[in-house]
Amino acid sequence: MYNASKSALIMASDIWRRELEPLGVRTLTLITTSVKTPAFDNVEMPKVPETSYYYVIRDYVYRLADGRLQDGAPDPLTYGLKVVSEVDKGTVGEIWVGKDAGMNHWAWKLLPKSAFVSFRWYNMFLCSNHLPNHEDYRTP
């Protein structure tokens, strides 16, 4: 539901951009990838039981919960300055800002959407730009 809502808003924004441009209205769709924030500083590590549907992606869940997916992401000030810069330039359409935003953007545009059907692969690629390598996972 969450991803479907995001996709619908992206599509709507593109339609509004095309329809309102002749009237002088600019629209900008901001797609944010990872930004380094203290959001994960006090997150309790989850326990994924063997009976859970999420057990197969437990290593990813642990990485998400401990904030490692934010490694290398811009801080909020850098992120905000990039967004304001794009608005000041008069950018219209879509902009992608955050960790590995450029590569994620091109992957999203060029790869078949079926490549992102699985929750595990979609989130591991777009959110962390990291394909699984079990040697670098830390489990609690």
GUVEXKE-801475 format. One record per residue (C-alpha): x, y, z; residue number from 1; chain. Coordinates in nm, 4 decimals, decimal comma. Example, Ala and Ser with C-alpha at 12.3 -4.5 7.8 and 13.67 -1.06 7.14 Angstrom:
! residues 2
+----------+----------+----------+------+-------+
:     east :    north :       up : resi : chain :
+----------+----------+----------+------+-------+
:   1,2300 :  -0,4500 :   0,7800 :    1 :     A :
:   1,3670 :  -0,1060 :   0,7140 :    2 :     A :
+----------+----------+----------+------+-------+
END
This chain:
! residues 140
+----------+----------+----------+------+-------+
:     east :    north :       up : resi : chain :
+----------+----------+----------+------+-------+
:   0,0000 :   0,0000 :   0,0000 :    1 :     A :
:   0,2791 :   0,2403 :   0,0936 :    2 :     A :
:   0,4709 :   0,1921 :  -0,2320 :    3 :     A :
:   0,1529 :   0,2030 :  -0,4384 :    4 :     A :
:   0,0628 :   0,5373 :  -0,2794 :    5 :     A :
:   0,4104 :   0,6763 :  -0,3539 :    6 :     A :
:   0,3884 :   0,5611 :  -0,7157 :    7 :     A :
:   0,0454 :   0,7176 :  -0,7556 :    8 :     A :
:   0,1691 :   1,0510 :  -0,6194 :    9 :     A :
:   0,4728 :   1,0468 :  -0,8493 :   10 :     A :
:   0,2472 :   0,9807 :  -1,1471 :   11 :     A :
:   0,0005 :   1,2512 :  -1,0395 :   12 :     A :
:   0,2815 :   1,5018 :  -0,9951 :   13 :     A :
:   0,4061 :   1,4322 :  -1,3467 :   14 :     A :
:   0,0553 :   1,4803 :  -1,4871 :   15 :     A :
:   0,0097 :   1,8067 :  -1,2946 :   16 :     A :
:   0,3485 :   1,9252 :  -1,4199 :   17 :     A :
:   0,2439 :   1,8724 :  -1,7820 :   18 :     A :
:  -0,1046 :   2,0177 :  -1,7393 :   19 :     A :
:  -0,0082 :   2,3213 :  -1,5312 :   20 :     A :
:   0,3146 :   2,4173 :  -1,7094 :   21 :     A :
:   0,1310 :   2,6293 :  -1,9719 :   22 :     A :
:  -0,0155 :   2,8284 :  -1,6811 :   23 :     A :
:   0,3292 :   2,9012 :  -1,5380 :   24 :     A :
:   0,2964 :   2,6567 :  -1,2490 :   25 :     A :
:   0,6084 :   2,4532 :  -1,1706 :   26 :     A :
:   0,5944 :   2,1188 :  -0,9978 :   27 :     A :
:   0,8837 :   1,9326 :  -0,8468 :   28 :     A :
:   0,8683 :   1,5725 :  -0,7308 :   29 :     A :
:   1,1295 :   1,5055 :  -0,4647 :   30 :     A :
:   1,2324 :   1,1431 :  -0,4262 :   31 :     A :
:   1,4486 :   1,0946 :  -0,1202 :   32 :     A :
:   1,6876 :   0,8077 :  -0,0690 :   33 :     A :
:   1,8778 :   0,7633 :   0,2602 :   34 :     A :
:   1,9610 :   1,0692 :   0,4714 :   35 :     A :
:   2,1756 :   1,0343 :   0,7853 :   36 :     A :
:   1,9633 :   1,1275 :   1,0876 :   37 :     A :
:   1,9606 :   1,0252 :   1,4542 :   38 :     A :
:   1,6329 :   0,8402 :   1,3944 :   39 :     A :
:   1,7937 :   0,5037 :   1,4704 :   40 :     A :
:   1,9941 :   0,6081 :   1,7760 :   41 :     A :
:   1,7460 :   0,4664 :   2,0287 :   42 :     A :
:   1,5795 :   0,1922 :   1,8274 :   43 :     A :
:   1,5552 :  -0,1367 :   2,0108 :   44 :     A :
:   1,6927 :  -0,4226 :   1,8032 :   45 :     A :
:   1,4059 :  -0,6373 :   1,6785 :   46 :     A :
:   1,3865 :  -1,0080 :   1,7378 :   47 :     A :
:   1,2740 :  -1,1940 :   1,4278 :   48 :     A :
:   1,1432 :  -1,5378 :   1,5284 :   49 :     A :
:   1,2109 :  -1,8350 :   1,3018 :   50 :     A :
:   0,8359 :  -1,8633 :   1,2405 :   51 :     A :
:   0,8137 :  -1,5078 :   1,1022 :   52 :     A :
:   0,7613 :  -1,4420 :   0,7309 :   53 :     A :
:   1,0474 :  -1,1922 :   0,7690 :   54 :     A :
:   1,2937 :  -1,4513 :   0,8967 :   55 :     A :
:   1,4502 :  -1,4908 :   0,5509 :   56 :     A :
:   1,5383 :  -1,1191 :   0,5510 :   57 :     A :
:   1,6279 :  -1,0943 :   0,9196 :   58 :     A :
:   1,9805 :  -0,9699 :   0,8427 :   59 :     A :
:   1,8337 :  -0,6841 :   0,6406 :   60 :     A :
:   1,5885 :  -0,6062 :   0,9234 :   61 :     A :
:   1,8784 :  -0,5903 :   1,1706 :   62 :     A :
:   2,0738 :  -0,3590 :   0,9396 :   63 :     A :
:   1,7696 :  -0,1381 :   0,8995 :   64 :     A :
:   1,7081 :  -0,1220 :   1,2745 :   65 :     A :
:   2,0641 :  -0,0360 :   1,3738 :   66 :     A :
:   2,1005 :   0,2431 :   1,1172 :   67 :     A :
:   2,3707 :   0,0845 :   0,9012 :   68 :     A :
:   2,1631 :   0,1500 :   0,5916 :   69 :     A :
:   2,2352 :   0,5198 :   0,6503 :   70 :     A :
:   2,6135 :   0,4739 :   0,6230 :   71 :     A :
:   2,7455 :   0,7149 :   0,3621 :   72 :     A :
:   2,4189 :   0,9102 :   0,3446 :   73 :     A :
:   2,4226 :   1,2916 :   0,3491 :   74 :     A :
:   2,3426 :   1,4748 :   0,6708 :   75 :     A :
:   2,0156 :   1,6759 :   0,6855 :   76 :     A :
:   2,1899 :   2,0094 :   0,6168 :   77 :     A :
:   2,3614 :   1,8808 :   0,3016 :   78 :     A :
:   2,0342 :   1,7227 :   0,1906 :   79 :     A :
:   1,8385 :   2,0426 :   0,2571 :   80 :     A :
:   2,0904 :   2,2594 :   0,0708 :   81 :     A :
:   2,0681 :   2,0299 :  -0,2328 :   82 :     A :
:   1,6876 :   2,0478 :  -0,2339 :   83 :     A :
:   1,6821 :   2,4276 :  -0,1924 :   84 :     A :
:   1,9418 :   2,4585 :  -0,4684 :   85 :     A :
:   1,7185 :   2,2630 :  -0,7070 :   86 :     A :
:   1,4168 :   2,4773 :  -0,6184 :   87 :     A :
:   1,6196 :   2,7973 :  -0,6634 :   88 :     A :
:   1,7380 :   2,6786 :  -1,0070 :   89 :     A :
:   1,3768 :   2,6339 :  -1,1135 :   90 :     A :
:   1,4080 :   2,2580 :  -1,1559 :   91 :     A :
:   1,0851 :   2,0880 :  -1,2586 :   92 :     A :
:   0,9927 :   1,7215 :  -1,2817 :   93 :     A :
:   1,1627 :   1,4615 :  -1,0641 :   94 :     A :
:   1,4751 :   1,5021 :  -0,8556 :   95 :     A :
:   1,6358 :   1,2286 :  -0,6524 :   96 :     A :
:   1,8348 :   1,3354 :  -0,3464 :   97 :     A :
:   2,0141 :   1,1278 :  -0,0841 :   98 :     A :
:   2,2579 :   0,8403 :  -0,0663 :   99 :     A :
:   2,3364 :   0,7009 :  -0,4129 :  100 :     A :
:   2,0347 :   0,8869 :  -0,5513 :  101 :     A :
:   2,1734 :   0,9128 :  -0,9035 :  102 :     A :
:   2,2440 :   0,5438 :  -0,9387 :  103 :     A :
:   1,9109 :   0,4497 :  -0,7823 :  104 :     A :
:   1,7325 :   0,6833 :  -1,0226 :  105 :     A :
:   1,8908 :   0,5263 :  -1,3285 :  106 :     A :
:   1,8324 :   0,1734 :  -1,1980 :  107 :     A :
:   1,4649 :   0,2567 :  -1,1415 :  108 :     A :
:   1,4308 :   0,3999 :  -1,4919 :  109 :     A :
:   1,6293 :   0,1354 :  -1,6809 :  110 :     A :
:   1,5657 :  -0,1954 :  -1,5054 :  111 :     A :
:   1,2367 :  -0,3789 :  -1,5533 :  112 :     A :
:   1,0021 :  -0,3199 :  -1,2616 :  113 :     A :
:   0,9828 :  -0,6962 :  -1,2128 :  114 :     A :
:   1,3377 :  -0,6682 :  -1,0755 :  115 :     A :
:   1,1915 :  -0,4777 :  -0,7796 :  116 :     A :
:   0,8881 :  -0,6955 :  -0,7094 :  117 :     A :
:   1,0360 :  -0,8738 :  -0,4107 :  118 :     A :
:   1,0292 :  -0,6668 :  -0,0905 :  119 :     A :
:   1,3786 :  -0,7871 :  -0,0057 :  120 :     A :
:   1,5423 :  -0,6949 :  -0,3352 :  121 :     A :
:   1,3477 :  -0,3700 :  -0,3798 :  122 :     A :
:   1,4464 :  -0,2369 :  -0,0394 :  123 :     A :
:   1,7998 :  -0,3710 :  -0,0408 :  124 :     A :
:   1,8716 :  -0,2068 :  -0,3750 :  125 :     A :
:   1,6813 :   0,1185 :  -0,3585 :  126 :     A :
:   1,7143 :   0,1876 :   0,0114 :  127 :     A :
:   2,0683 :   0,0713 :   0,0711 :  128 :     A :
:   2,2086 :   0,0192 :  -0,2762 :  129 :     A :
:   2,3601 :  -0,2983 :  -0,1377 :  130 :     A :
:   2,3082 :  -0,6454 :  -0,2725 :  131 :     A :
:   2,3261 :  -0,9159 :  -0,0076 :  132 :     A :
:   2,6650 :  -1,0307 :   0,1095 :  133 :     A :
:   2,6098 :  -1,2357 :   0,4200 :  134 :     A :
:   2,9685 :  -1,1935 :   0,5393 :  135 :     A :
:   2,9140 :  -0,8250 :   0,6210 :  136 :     A :
:   2,5884 :  -0,8686 :   0,8133 :  137 :     A :
:   2,5977 :  -0,8180 :   1,1876 :  138 :     A :
:   2,3294 :  -0,9935 :   1,3834 :  139 :     A :
:   2,2545 :  -0,9139 :   1,7452 :  140 :     A :
+----------+----------+----------+------+-------+
END
